[in-house]
Amino acid sequence: MKISAEERFWHKVNRDGPSECWTWMGSTSGKNYKNGNGYGVFWDGKKIRKATHVAWELEYKQEFPIDKMACHHCDNPICVRPSHIYVGDGFTNAQDRLRRGRHEHANKTHCLRGHPFSGDNLVVQGTRRRCRICLRIRDANHTKRMNEKGYWKSGQSKGWRLRKDMQ
């Protein structure tokens, strides 16, 4: 007796776990799978699909939007509970990541050289935090390299100029 893809799908879901999440017990996208990231994958009879997309489609009875991604309210990549999944794009996913403090740079308190990201040393450029001390070091090194190549920059000029004796 052949069972449907929907029955096979729900057979791979644990709804009785200790959390509110419905845990995917089937295959996950590991290192050997394209874009390996630990999310559930499911063979629907035609192709390998993301388990979150299939769960969303089974709940809402419509195709998952092609240009969108399944984002989680619960931050659990193997959760397939439809109420924990919402349709988003890269921007909404990144904003969600920032809001929850999961962005790899959001919680950094110091730059790579150990200077603090605070007070007068903090420079905000768009959404990026920069270290004022490191910016000064970078600018001084750039000026030194340009001078070694025979260029100079006065306060009046709009850019680097080659010294006349070098032309």
FENNORFEN-V812656 format. One record per residue. RES is the residue in three letters. OMEGA is omega in radians with two decimals (none if undefined). BURIAL is + if it has 9 or more other C-alpha atoms within 8 Angstrom, else -. D_FIRST is the distance of its C-alpha to the first C-alpha in Angstrom with 2 decimals. Layout:
res = (RES/RES)
omega = (OMEGA/OMEGA)
burial = (BURIAL/BURIAL)
d_first = (D_FIRST/D_FIRST)
//
This chain:
res = (MET/LYS/ILE/SER/ALA/GLU/GLU/ARG/PHE/TRP/HIS/LYS/VAL/ASN/ARG/ASP/GLY/PRO/SER/GLU/CYS/TRP/THR/TRP/MET/GLY/SER/THR/SER/GLY/LYS/ASN/TYR/LYS/ASN/GLY/ASN/GLY/TYR/GLY/VAL/PHE/TRP/ASP/GLY/LYS/LYS/ILE/ARG/LYS/ALA/THR/HIS/VAL/ALA/TRP/GLU/LEU/GLU/TYR/LYS/GLN/GLU/PHE/PRO/ILE/ASP/LYS/MET/ALA/CYS/HIS/HIS/CYS/ASP/ASN/PRO/ILE/CYS/VAL/ARG/PRO/SER/HIS/ILE/TYR/VAL/GLY/ASP/GLY/PHE/THR/ASN/ALA/GLN/ASP/ARG/LEU/ARG/ARG/GLY/ARG/HIS/GLU/HIS/ALA/ASN/LYS/THR/HIS/CYS/LEU/ARG/GLY/HIS/PRO/PHE/SER/GLY/ASP/ASN/LEU/VAL/VAL/GLN/GLY/THR/ARG/ARG/ARG/CYS/ARG/ILE/CYS/LEU/ARG/ILE/ARG/ASP/ALA/ASN/HIS/THR/LYS/ARG/MET/ASN/GLU/LYS/GLY/TYR/TRP/LYS/SER/GLY/GLN/SER/LYS/GLY/TRP/ARG/LEU/ARG/LYS/ASP/MET/GLN)
omega = (-3.09/3.11/-3.08/3.11/3.13/3.12/3.09/-3.13/-3.06/3.07/-3.11/-3.10/3.07/-3.13/-3.02/-3.10/-3.11/-3.14/3.10/-3.12/2.98/-3.00/3.08/-3.10/-3.14/-3.11/3.05/3.13/-3.13/-3.08/-3.10/-3.12/3.14/-3.11/-3.10/-3.09/3.06/3.09/-3.14/3.07/-3.05/3.07/-3.08/-3.13/3.14/-3.11/3.09/-3.11/3.05/-3.09/3.13/3.12/-3.13/3.13/3.13/3.14/3.13/-3.14/-3.00/3.04/3.04/-3.13/3.08/-3.12/-3.05/-3.04/-3.11/3.10/3.10/3.13/-3.09/2.96/-3.00/-3.12/-3.14/-3.05/-3.11/3.07/3.11/3.11/-3.06/3.14/3.10/-3.06/3.01/-3.12/3.12/3.07/-3.10/-3.12/-3.12/3.10/3.12/3.10/3.10/3.12/3.11/-3.09/-3.11/3.10/-3.12/3.12/-3.02/-3.13/-3.04/-3.06/-3.14/3.14/-3.11/3.09/-3.12/3.13/3.07/3.11/-3.09/3.00/-3.13/3.07/-3.11/-3.12/-3.11/3.06/3.12/3.12/-3.06/3.10/-3.04/3.04/-3.12/3.12/-3.11/-3.13/-3.14/3.08/3.11/3.10/3.14/-3.14/3.12/3.11/3.11/3.12/3.14/3.13/-3.14/3.11/3.11/3.12/3.10/3.11/3.06/3.14/3.08/3.13/-3.08/-3.01/3.14/-3.13/-3.13/3.12/3.10/3.14/-3.07/-3.13/3.12/-3.06/none)
burial = (-/-/-/-/-/-/-/+/+/-/-/+/+/+/-/-/+/-/-/-/+/+/+/+/-/+/-/-/+/-/-/-/-/-/-/+/-/+/+/+/+/+/-/-/-/-/-/-/+/+/+/+/+/+/+/+/+/+/-/-/-/-/-/+/-/-/-/+/+/+/+/+/-/-/-/-/-/+/+/+/+/+/-/+/+/+/-/+/+/-/-/-/+/+/-/-/+/+/-/-/-/-/+/-/-/-/-/-/-/+/+/-/-/-/+/+/+/-/-/-/+/+/+/-/-/-/-/-/+/+/+/+/-/+/+/-/-/-/-/-/-/-/-/-/-/+/+/-/-/+/+/+/-/-/-/-/-/-/-/-/-/+/+/-/-/-/-)
d_first = (0.00/3.77/6.48/9.89/12.92/14.69/12.42/12.61/16.28/17.13/15.45/18.22/20.99/23.29/24.96/26.90/29.34/33.11/33.74/32.73/30.67/26.90/26.55/24.18/22.73/21.10/23.12/26.60/28.94/31.20/34.02/31.96/30.39/32.53/34.52/33.43/34.20/31.67/29.65/25.87/23.89/20.32/18.45/17.27/15.79/19.32/21.77/22.70/23.85/25.83/23.89/26.79/26.52/22.82/23.58/26.58/24.77/22.08/25.02/27.45/25.20/27.22/27.37/29.16/32.64/32.94/36.42/35.85/34.57/32.78/35.50/35.18/37.42/36.57/37.35/34.17/32.42/29.07/29.06/26.49/27.70/28.40/31.72/32.90/32.28/34.71/35.15/38.24/39.93/41.77/44.91/43.39/41.49/44.79/46.70/44.18/44.55/48.32/48.39/46.43/48.58/45.81/47.53/48.78/52.36/52.60/53.64/56.09/59.61/61.39/61.43/60.78/64.47/64.43/66.29/65.20/63.40/65.79/69.14/71.21/69.09/66.04/65.76/62.97/62.15/59.56/56.69/57.87/60.10/62.68/65.33/68.87/70.32/67.76/68.34/72.08/71.54/69.35/71.98/74.83/73.07/72.43/76.10/77.23/75.13/76.41/80.02/79.63/78.57/81.73/80.40/81.85/81.03/83.74/83.19/84.21/81.95/78.51/77.11/77.95/80.91/82.06/85.50/88.25/89.46/85.98/85.82)
//
